[in-house]
Amino acid sequence: MANVRLAVPIAVVAALLLAGCGGAAHHPSATARPPANESPRKIVAAYFAAMHAHDPAAARSLLTPAWFKVVSRPGTWLRGGANIKLLHASRGFDYGPIDGYRHSWWVGAMFKLSKQRGIGPMEDGVNFYGYILVRNNPNEGWRIGDEGLG
């Protein structure tokens, strides 16, 4: 049963990564929102897959434009500042309106961090972060708008 539970998220992450391959310059939809029916948990899993691959083009559609600017700077985990692997993402919970968005959802993630280049916000090993996903109506896909310990 555990293998079946892992197979579905892995297949979704693989499909999202394949859709993002090739760079934003060749994919006009690279900045389009994820589908409205995609769960926040799957968006977080796809973001971790993009970070693991150090692929900003794959991550772009999963993040708000403002948050993409923050996490795509040189030296960040997304740009190769460390190896990162998602171990578990929670289902999360409704976080209410935040930062001008009508809807937000918090998802907790447990991940393994290694080979950081420079001083990072966390130590190598197993760590935890929270991800806040936002949208203005249920017809929009969720996007990550913030992350951190708080």
N, C-alpha and C positions, 0 to 999 in steps of 0.2 A: 504494500500500500504506500510506503514511503517513497518508493521509486516512481510511482504514478504521480504523487504530489509534486515531486521535483521535476518530472518530465514536462508538465504543462508550463510552469514558469520559465524553464530553460528554453522551450520551444518559442514562447512569446518573446523572450529576450533575443534569441537568435533571429527571429523574423524582424524585430525592430532594428537590430544591428545591420542586417542585410539591406533593409530599406534605407538606412543612413549611409551606406558605403558609397565612396566616390567623391565625397566633398560637397559642400553647399553650392559651389559654383556650377556644378552640373545637375543639381537637383533643386528646381525652383520651390518645391514643397518642403525643403529642409527646415524652413522656419514655420511651417504650418503646425497647428496644434495636434497633439495626439488625438485619436478618436474619443468621442465623448463617453463611450462605454468602457474604455480602458480604466481599470482600477488604479487608485493611487499607489497601491503596493507594486503593481506591475510597472508603473512609471519609474518608481524608485529602483526596481530591479534593472530596468533598461538603462537608467543613469549609471548604475554601478558597472554594468557591462561596458558602457562607453568610457568610464573612467579607467577600468581595467585595460581597455584597448588604447587608452590615451587618444581618444577620437572626439575632438570637439564638434565636428560636423554631426556625428551621431547624437551627441548630447543637446545640440542647439534647440531642437524642437521639444525637448523634454523640460526646458527651463524658461522662465520668463526672460525677456531681453535684458532686464536690469541684472538678474542673477547670473546670466550667462557671462556678462562683462566681468563680474567678480571672480567666477570660478574658471575662466578661460585665460587668465593672465599667465605669463611664463612662470614656471616653477610650481604651479598648483598640481594637485593630484590628477586632474584632467589632462594637463599638459606633460605628464611624465614625471612629476615630482615625487612619486612613490608608486609602489605596486599596491593595489587594493583589490580585495575580493569580498563580495557580499556573502555572508554566512546565513543571515536570516533577516527578513523584513516582516514587521508586524502588520496586522490588518489596519491598525490605526484607529483614529476616531475623529469626529467632526470637531473642528477647532473654531468655528464661527467666523464672522467677518474679520478681515485683517488687511491692513495696508491698502485700503481702497478696493479690495476684492470682496464680493458678497459672500463667497464660500471659500472655506479652507479646510484642509484635512491634514492631520499630523500622522506621520508614519515613522516608527522607530526602526533602526537598522543596526544589526550587529555585523561587523566586518573585520577582516584581518588586514592589517597594514604592515608593509615591509619595505625595506630598501629606500627609505626616505632620503631625498637629497636635501641636505641642509636641515635647519631646525624647523620642525613642523609643530602643528598644534597638539599632536598626540604622539605617544610612544609607539614604536613598532609592536605588533601583537594584536590581540583582539580588543576592539574598541566599539563604542556605541555612539550613535548620532541620531538626532531627530530631523526629519525633513517635513517642511510645510509646503503643501501643494495648494494652489489657488486657481480659482476661475470665477467668472461673474454669473454664469447661469449653467444649468444642467446640460445644455446643448453644446457646451465647449468642453474640450479635453482638459484634463488636469495638467498643470505645469508646476515644477518645483520653483518656489519663490524665495526660499531661505533654508538654511540648514545650520545645525550646531548643537551644542550641549544644552542650551537653555530652553 
